[in-house]
């Protein structure tokens, strides 16, 4: 008689396979950053308005807060509002992060990759980079090495 596996075989459940009912909205954070080289307050406000407009046009997203790091480089992730953003993501306060483009999220390729490929998926947090047309909810974006 053949042996059978004792391991419980559970089907893999993808988050996009879960039923979504009308009116379900994802609590979303707008993250904006302006590096040290630039000092124009209007530019960071424009970023925030751009992201707010994007979120308001979507039926599935609800703005939960704006996280604004003004005067911080993107080459490291030691930024006060980014730290608060990650704490809110870990606690489940937000389920999606929207940035103007991936360079606003971070400029360190290795650390940014860690957030995109490991940490945010583990926290079940979606990331959208508007100008890069990147949405971690799309399989082709998650699996693309072009990012």
Buried (B, 14 or more C-beta within 10 A) or exposed (E): EEEEEEEEEEEEEEEEEEEEEEEEBBBBBBBBBBBEEEEEEEEBBBBBEBBBEBBEEBEBBBBBBBBBBBEBBBEEBEBEBBEBBBEBBEEEBBBBBBBBEBBBBBBBEEBBEBBBEEBBBEBEBBBBBBEBEBBBBBEEBBEEEEB
